[in-house]
């Protein structure tokens, strides 16, 4: 049973992204997964490969669509340095350049760096880097040649907002003696801090998307297109990047294939453990679960759902309305198609038929597998459901005051819904077949309503059955395991009792045997004495 439980758990896991679980980021539903495709065009020259210009990652919340992007400028972190100093990184700099203290930092924070007698460039670097996260700045050293080094200061983040805002002496004149600052430089809006050796000024990323110019302080942009993260690598003005966001059908197909594989692994195991020879009528050598009601029920349930219908699927004009797995190329193996005794009631995939369904009607395939809900009012947001939530069409009506729910009804029954006014949630109770359907109301009307239509797909039906079977307290498998373990304990107790009796009997017999041996030895000794006495009498 424990092996069966592992296979059942693996089957439940294979259904976890197919059955239509709700989450705000849509991460639990493979049918919401997205993938991006990018092409680059430039009317005046050969465009660079898109992978050299931009990196794109998508979340399930991304909307399917097309975007045109032009990268005018990437964001850069500000970088400045000292003069080339006549020291190695570990040499004492204070004899030549002095001691003192200076303040340095960005809008993120500042710190005071103390330079004492005997300190080196490495000491200054380390003191800055020890507080790098707090001040938004890091330091490094460039060894130009033996006896020549330079201190480099670099903002830890790109963008104008993250520029170095503070670099000034508190005591001494270190910033000028090291060549970090030159107060004699003319005023320059590009260098208001008067950095003497400014090698790279801070810049924001400038991107044009669908004709709208957007500016960001970083090259990692995740707030421009919902659910899409852009990593800008290189600017190439004049090159248009066309980004297409599409449903990730390969991911869906892989999950469907994983479901079929896990289903087959479990069904093959069950077939093997309940096999009866059709000719002799005798159980197979491995048929250790034959006659077990739980096993028989699981086999029947799997076959019934795999060969059955999606419950309450929506009929949509002009589309194939899939109701059974066979319509997308997933068929049950019958006795006539069976290649072995163990593959009866397993599933096969016609890849061409499945590919056609994915390419032409992925939405209907989604409905065939998933728990699917539609609402006519966008203010009614589905949060969760359970096995008890049945397919059907339900009218949800609400009353509210000041934006807080007061009451709700399902199909006109005011006692069929429980309301949490603090959270603005509606929970259908046991008086309706929509039981356990939980809805968050985001509207602000005193009286509102929505029609909610539910269908329960094949993966959802399977998932709920597997979840019930695997329930830690009341699941059929755990109850069977507990029953067998209890029986094993009883058998073990009986074995232990028999062992104790055998030990007692053995000890008793051993004592009797030893006593008998002692008696025989004594008799033998007496016999020998008598024989010796008789022999002596004969001699006389």
HUTA-V603604 format. One record per run of one state. SS is the DSSP state (hx for helix, st for strand, lp for the rest). FROM is the first residue (numbers start at 1). TO is the last residue. If there is no record, write none. Layout:
ss=SS from=FROM to=TO
ss=SS from=FROM to=TO
//
This chain:
ss=lp from=1 to=1
ss=hx from=2 to=15
ss=lp from=16 to=29
ss=hx from=30 to=32
ss=lp from=33 to=33
ss=st from=34 to=41
ss=lp from=42 to=49
ss=hx from=50 to=53
ss=st from=54 to=58
ss=lp from=59 to=64
ss=st from=65 to=73
ss=lp from=74 to=75
ss=st from=76 to=76
ss=lp from=77 to=78
ss=st from=79 to=81
ss=lp from=82 to=84
ss=st from=85 to=85
ss=lp from=86 to=93
ss=hx from=94 to=97
ss=lp from=98 to=99
ss=st from=100 to=106
ss=lp from=107 to=108
ss=st from=109 to=115
ss=lp from=116 to=120
ss=hx from=121 to=129
ss=lp from=130 to=131
ss=hx from=132 to=135
ss=lp from=136 to=136
ss=st from=137 to=145
ss=lp from=146 to=147
ss=st from=148 to=155
ss=lp from=156 to=159
ss=hx from=160 to=162
ss=lp from=163 to=163
ss=st from=164 to=171
ss=lp from=172 to=173
ss=hx from=174 to=177
ss=lp from=178 to=180
ss=st from=181 to=181
ss=lp from=182 to=194
ss=st from=195 to=195
ss=lp from=196 to=196
ss=st from=197 to=200
ss=lp from=201 to=202
ss=st from=203 to=203
ss=lp from=204 to=204
ss=st from=205 to=209
ss=lp from=210 to=211
ss=st from=212 to=216
ss=lp from=217 to=219
ss=st from=220 to=225
ss=lp from=226 to=227
ss=st from=228 to=232
ss=lp from=233 to=239
ss=st from=240 to=247
ss=lp from=248 to=248
ss=hx from=249 to=273
ss=lp from=274 to=275
ss=st from=276 to=276
ss=lp from=277 to=282
ss=st from=283 to=283
ss=lp from=284 to=292
ss=hx from=293 to=306
ss=lp from=307 to=310
ss=st from=311 to=311
ss=lp from=312 to=324
ss=hx from=325 to=328
ss=lp from=329 to=329
ss=st from=330 to=332
ss=lp from=333 to=346
ss=st from=347 to=349
ss=lp from=350 to=350
ss=hx from=351 to=369
ss=lp from=370 to=370
ss=st from=371 to=375
ss=lp from=376 to=379
ss=st from=380 to=384
ss=lp from=385 to=391
ss=st from=392 to=401
ss=lp from=402 to=403
ss=st from=404 to=410
ss=lp from=411 to=412
ss=st from=413 to=413
ss=hx from=414 to=416
ss=st from=417 to=420
ss=lp from=421 to=424
ss=st from=425 to=428
ss=lp from=429 to=437
ss=st from=438 to=441
ss=lp from=442 to=446
ss=st from=447 to=456
ss=lp from=457 to=457
ss=hx from=458 to=469
ss=lp from=470 to=475
ss=hx from=476 to=539
ss=lp from=540 to=540
//
